[in-house]
């Protein structure tokens, strides 16, 4: 009778910590890079895409040429404009295009009521971004950290220390091949020292989309969907011009939902127009959304 020898059981793999998973994600991102001579595209935002191509992408793809003339890396920039104008969407597409790891500073991740703690957390994010360069560092809602120190609470020692930390770290990060992109809805609140060239060389306004830009985004969103021959984005673009790009995406999605709900296999113009009618523009007063009680 043959002897049965039990197989050794291999111990189960140890669960990876959140830090280890984050590091793997960063390393995976570092392995990818934009293809030579590839052009960055941004549906509905040709002017912003053109700026990114000229001031960021071309410098990255032709490093030797620019380096010979003393330009080592793209400068830090600020994107400002009303909520819903597409700042975050534009940055996300740029990060996807570059294939670099991304790090973010926002109120939810670094703000602290304790003195020195916020500055310490800000420094840690900058260090991690520089340690994984080339990378992208996004400063979201920058007015939460970089408001004018001469205005109200901005004059406190606590706020002065935070602004000083950014003033020191931003040029250092750019020299270490970190693309710094800050975003704000309130450029008027930002400390003038931060906006000086040498820290943020470019301050770009991203406003609500024009009719041509809206139609460009509609064309892209509708391209991959099965649709009837009567689908025409032009009347939709006229109505959606000057509204948040999120409204444009919502109308297409809602139109598709209405078509499917009625048993159709393809998106049709009537469903899109019904979706548009059910998505009225929200009134604005002084640049802010006017909110009312009830369903809108």
C-alpha positions in Angstrom: 0.0 0.0 0.0 1.4 3.3 -1.1 2.3 5.8 1.6 0.2 9.0 1.5 2.3 12.1 2.2 0.3 15.2 2.9 1.2 18.3 0.9 2.5 21.2 2.8 0.0 24.0 3.0 1.4 27.3 2.1 0.5 30.1 4.5 -2.0 32.6 3.0 -0.5 35.7 1.6 -0.3 38.5 4.2 -2.9 41.2 3.6 -1.3 44.4 2.2 -1.6 47.5 4.2 -3.3 50.7 2.8 0.2 52.3 2.6 1.6 49.3 0.6 -1.4 49.4 -1.8 -0.9 53.1 -2.3 2.8 52.6 -3.0 1.9 50.0 -5.6 -0.5 52.4 -7.3 2.2 55.0 -7.4 4.8 52.6 -8.8 2.3 51.5 -11.5 1.6 55.1 -12.5 5.3 55.8 -12.7 5.8 53.1 -15.3 3.5 54.9 -17.8 4.3 58.1 -19.7 2.8 60.0 -22.6 3.8 58.8 -26.0 6.2 61.0 -28.0 4.4 63.6 -30.1 1.0 62.7 -28.7 -1.4 65.6 -28.3 -3.5 66.2 -25.2 -7.2 66.6 -26.0 -10.0 67.9 -23.8 -13.5 67.6 -25.1 -15.3 70.9 -24.9 -12.2 72.9 -23.9 -10.0 73.4 -26.9 -8.4 76.6 -25.5 -7.5 75.0 -22.2 -6.2 71.9 -24.0 -4.1 74.2 -26.2 -2.6 75.8 -23.1 -1.8 72.4 -21.5 -0.2 71.2 -24.7 2.0 74.3 -25.1 3.0 75.0 -21.5 3.1 71.4 -20.0 2.9 68.6 -22.5 5.4 70.0 -25.1 8.0 70.7 -22.3 7.6 67.2 -21.0 7.9 65.5 -24.4 10.9 67.5 -25.5 12.8 67.9 -22.3 16.3 68.2 -23.9 15.3 71.0 -26.2 13.8 73.1 -23.4 16.5 72.2 -21.0 19.2 73.5 -23.4 17.4 76.9 -23.1 17.2 76.8 -19.3 13.6 75.5 -18.9 13.8 72.4 -16.7 10.1 71.7 -16.0 6.6 73.1 -16.4 5.7 75.9 -14.0 3.1 75.7 -11.3 -0.4 77.0 -12.3 -3.7 78.1 -10.9 -7.0 77.2 -12.4 -9.9 79.4 -11.2 -13.5 79.8 -12.0 -17.0 79.2 -10.8 -18.1 75.7 -9.4 -19.0 73.3 -12.2 -16.9 74.9 -14.9 -14.7 71.8 -15.4 -11.5 72.6 -13.5 -11.3 69.2 -11.8 -12.3 67.3 -14.9 -9.5 69.0 -16.9 -6.9 68.2 -14.3 -8.1 64.5 -14.1 -7.8 64.2 -17.9 -4.3 65.7 -17.8 -3.2 63.3 -15.1 -4.5 60.4 -17.1 -2.6 61.6 -20.1 0.7 62.0 -18.3 0.4 58.7 -16.4 2.1 60.2 -13.4 1.2 59.5 -9.7 -1.0 62.2 -8.2 -1.1 63.6 -4.7 -3.7 66.0 -3.3 -3.9 68.7 -0.7 -7.4 69.6 0.4 -9.1 70.7 3.6 -10.4 67.2 4.4 -7.0 65.6 4.2 -4.6 68.1 5.9 -6.6 70.8 7.8 -6.2 70.6 11.5 -7.3 72.9 14.4 -3.9 72.3 16.1 -1.1 74.8 15.6 1.7 73.5 13.3 -0.2 70.4 12.5 -1.6 71.6 9.1 1.8 72.9 8.0 3.3 69.5 9.0 0.8 67.6 6.9 1.3 69.9 3.9 5.0 69.3 4.1 4.5 65.6 4.2 2.4 65.6 1.0 5.0 67.7 -0.8 7.8 65.3 0.4 5.9 62.3 -0.9 5.2 64.0 -4.3 8.8 64.9 -4.6 9.9 61.4 -3.6 7.8 59.9 -6.4 8.6 62.5 -9.1 7.7 63.1 -11.8 4.3 63.5 -10.3 1.3 65.9 -10.0 0.4 67.7 -6.9 -3.1 69.2 -6.8 -4.0 71.8 -4.3 -7.8 71.8 -4.2 -9.9 74.7 -2.9 -6.7 76.6 -2.3 -8.5 79.5 -0.6 -8.8 77.2 2.5 -5.0 77.4 3.0 -3.8 80.4 1.0 -6.3 83.2 1.7 -4.9 86.7 1.9 -3.2 87.1 5.3 -4.4 90.6 5.6 -8.1 89.7 5.4 -9.9 88.7 8.6 -8.8 85.4 10.1 -6.0 85.2 7.5 -3.9 87.5 9.7 -3.5 84.9 12.5 -0.1 83.3 13.1 -1.6 79.9 12.3 -2.6 81.0 8.8 0.7 82.9 8.2 2.6 79.7 9.0 0.6 77.7 6.5 1.1 80.3 3.7 4.8 80.4 4.4 5.0 76.6 4.1 3.5 76.8 0.6 5.7 79.7 -0.4 8.7 77.6 0.5 7.6 74.3 -0.9 6.1 75.2 -4.3 9.4 76.3 -6.0 11.2 73.4 -4.4 8.6 71.0 -5.8 8.8 72.4 -9.3 12.6 72.0 -9.2 12.0 68.3 -8.1 9.8 67.7 -11.2 6.4 68.0 -9.5 3.7 69.6 -11.6 1.8 71.8 -9.1 -1.8 72.6 -10.0 -3.9 74.7 -7.7 -7.7 75.2 -8.1 -10.0 77.8 -6.5 -13.5 79.3 -7.0 -12.4 82.5 -5.3 -9.2 83.9 -6.8 -10.0 87.2 -5.2 -9.3 85.6 -1.8 -5.8 84.3 -2.6 -2.8 85.9 -0.9 -1.0 88.1 -3.5 2.3 86.6 -2.5 1.2 83.3 -3.7 0.1 84.6 -7.1 3.4 86.2 -7.9 5.4 84.7 -10.9 8.0 82.3 -9.6 5.5 80.5 -7.5 2.5 80.3 -9.9 3.6 81.5 -13.3 0.2 81.0 -14.8 -3.2 82.0 -13.5 -5.9 80.6 -15.8 -9.6 81.4 -15.7 -11.8 78.5 -16.6 -15.3 79.8 -17.2 -18.6 78.2 -18.2 -18.5 76.6 -21.6 -19.5 78.4 -24.8 -22.0 76.9 -27.3 -19.2 75.6 -29.5 -17.5 74.0 -26.5 -20.7 72.4 -25.3 -21.4 71.0 -28.7 -17.8 69.5 -28.8 -18.5 67.8 -25.5 -21.9 66.6 -26.7 -20.4 65.1 -29.8 -17.9 63.2 -27.7 -20.5 61.9 -25.2 -22.9 60.9 -28.0 -20.3 59.3 -30.3 -20.2 55.9 -28.5 -23.9 55.6 -27.9 -26.4 53.9 -30.2 -28.7 56.6 -31.5 -31.4 57.4 -34.0 -30.6 59.4 -37.1 -32.7 62.4 -35.7 -30.2 63.1 -32.9 -29.0 66.7 -33.3 -26.8 68.2 -30.6 -27.1 71.8 -31.9 -30.3 72.8 -30.1 -29.0 71.2 -26.9 -25.7 73.1 -27.2 -27.6 76.4 -27.5 -29.6 75.7 -24.4 -26.7 74.4 -22.3 -24.2 77.1 -23.2 -23.0 79.0 -20.2 -24.0 76.2 -17.8 -21.8 73.7 -15.9 -20.3 70.9 -17.9 -21.8 68.5 -15.4 -25.2 69.6 -16.7 -24.2 68.6 -20.2 -23.1 65.1 -19.1 -26.3 64.8 -17.0 -28.6 65.6 -19.9 -27.0 62.9 -22.1 -27.2 60.4 -19.3 -30.8 61.3 -18.4 -31.8 61.2 -22.1 -30.3 57.7 -22.3 -32.2 56.6 -19.2 -35.5 57.9 -20.5 -35.0 56.1 -23.8 -34.2 52.9 -22.1 -37.1 53.4 -19.7 -39.5 53.6 -22.6 -38.2 50.4 -24.1 -36.0 51.9 -26.9 -32.8 50.4 -28.0 -31.3 53.7 -29.3 -31.1 57.2 -27.9 -33.5 59.6 -29.7 -33.9 63.4 -29.9 -37.2 63.4 -28.1 -35.6 61.7 -25.0 -32.7 64.2 -25.0 -35.1 67.2 -25.2 -37.2 65.7 -22.4 -34.0 65.4 -20.3 -33.0 69.0 -21.1 -36.5 70.2 -20.1 -36.2 68.3 -16.8 -32.8 69.9 -16.1 -33.4 73.7 -15.7 -30.5 76.0 -15.1 -30.1 77.0 -11.5 -30.4 80.7 -10.9 -27.4 82.6 -9.8 -27.1 85.7 -7.7 -23.7 87.4 -7.5 -22.0 84.4 -9.0 -23.4 82.0 -6.4 -26.1 79.4 -7.0 -29.5 80.5 -5.7 -30.9 77.6 -3.8 -34.6 77.2 -3.1 -36.5 74.8 -1.0 -38.1 72.1 -3.1 -37.1 70.0 -6.1 -35.3 71.8 -9.0 
